[in-house]
């Protein structure tokens, strides 16, 4: 797993001060995440992203979208 660094502002934070959000899987995510479930394979799910407490709430509202769709919206909100 990747360490808790916000995917919006890049700050390092304690997991209790934000959270990990899993967005809906696209086809590439499904393939990679299936490999993650195989014995001996390690890594971070390609549809899972850390968000600090300032960005977690808005990002969590978009977890039904793919990462590409969600980050397009988050970019509009936070820039």
N, C-alpha and C positions, 0 to 999 in steps of 0.2 A: 504494500500500500504506500501511496505517496504521503508525505507529511502534511499536516494541516497548514497550508499556505493558501490564502484567499485567491480564488481564480479571477477576482475583479481587481483588487488593490495590491495583491502580492505580499500582504503582511503575514508573518508567522504568528500563529495564535494557538492557545490551548484548545483542544477539542470541545471543552465545555463552554467556550466562548464563540461558538459557531456550529457548523455541522457539515456533514457529507451529504450531498444530494445526488441521487441517481436519476438521470433523465431517461426518457424512453429510448430504447435501443433502436438504432438504425441497423441495416443489414451488416455492416462492418463490425459494429459493436456486438451483434449476436454471434458472429463467427469468433471474434477474439474472446468474448466472455465464455463461450463454450469451451475453448481451450483452457481457460483459467480453471475450469472445473475438473480438468484432467489431473490425475496424480502426478506430482512432481513439477507442475507448471506453476510459476509464481508471477505476480504482476499486479497492476492496478486496473480495475475495470475501466474501459475506455469511455464509459458514459457516467462516471462518478467524479464529482468535483467538490472541493472544499470551498466553503464560504464563511467569512468572518461574521460576527453578529450584525454588522452594519449592512451586509448584503444578503444574509441568509433568508430573511423573510420574503423578499422579492423573488429570489431565485427559487425558493421552494414552491411558489405559486405556479412555476413553469415546469415542474417535474413531469408533467404529462406530455411535454414536447421533446423532440430530439435535442441533443446538445447544440446542433447548428441553429435550429429554430430558437432555442432558449437564449443562446448567446447573442443572437441578432437583437432580440428584445432587450436583454440586459445592457447591451452596449448603448441603445437608445436611452434607457432609463438613467444610466450612470455616467454618461459623457455629456 
